[in-house]
Amino acid sequence: MQTTGRLPHNDRKADRRAYQLLYLGCFPMFLLAALAARVLPARRRPSPVARPTSRSILGEARAAADASLPFAMMN
């Protein structure tokens, strides 16, 4: 049988569930990192360019998680 590159429905559902669990487990780490970046003085922040942001701390943590976690799901 030839595969078309698409996952069966159950595999996609399992992958989606695994991603949600990974997100739930890692989000507190990203939240703490965003909080630490706000609390630290500008010269001690982890990012090389200390630019002000208009996002909330939750928004920063969500953006960091959304940018990082898909790489953990790659095969």
N, C-alpha and C positions, 0 to 999 in steps of 0.2 A: 504494500500500500504506500502510496506517495503522500508525503506530508506537505502541507501548504504553508508551513511557517506559523500557523495559527494554533494556539493552545485550545484544547477542549474546554468547555465551559467550567468543569470542575477544577481544572488546573488554574484557570484564571481566577476563579473564586478563592482558591487556596493561596495563590500569590497575593491577591488583594488583602486577604486576612493576615498573611505573614507581614505585609508592608504596614498594615495598621498596627499590629502588635509591636513591630520594630519602632514605628513612629511614637507610639505610646510610651515605650520604654526609654527612648532616647530624647524625647522632647524636654524632660526636666533638665538634662545635661545642657541642652542648647539654651534653655531659659536661664540657668545659672551663669552660663558664659555671657549672655546678653546683659544680665544684671551686673556682672563683674565689670564688663566693658563700660557700663554707665557710671559705676561707682569709682573706678580708677581714674586718676588724673590723666589728662590727654597724653602726656608723654609716656605713660606706662601702659597704655591700651595695646591690645594685641595687633590691631590693624596698623599697617605702616602709615596710612593716611588717616589722620584723626579728623574726619569730617562730621559735622553735625547731621543728625538724621531726623526725619519727621515721623518715623515709625514709633509705635509703642514698643515696650520691651517684649510683649507677646508677639507683636508683628515681626520684630527682629529675630526672635527665636523660631517662629514659624518659617520665615524666609531662609534661615540657616538650615533648618531641618529639610525643607523642600529642595534646597540646593544640594545637600549632602547625601541624604538617605537613598535616593534612587541608585547611586553608585553601589551601595551595599546589596542591591537586588539584582545587579547584573550577573549574568552567568559567564 
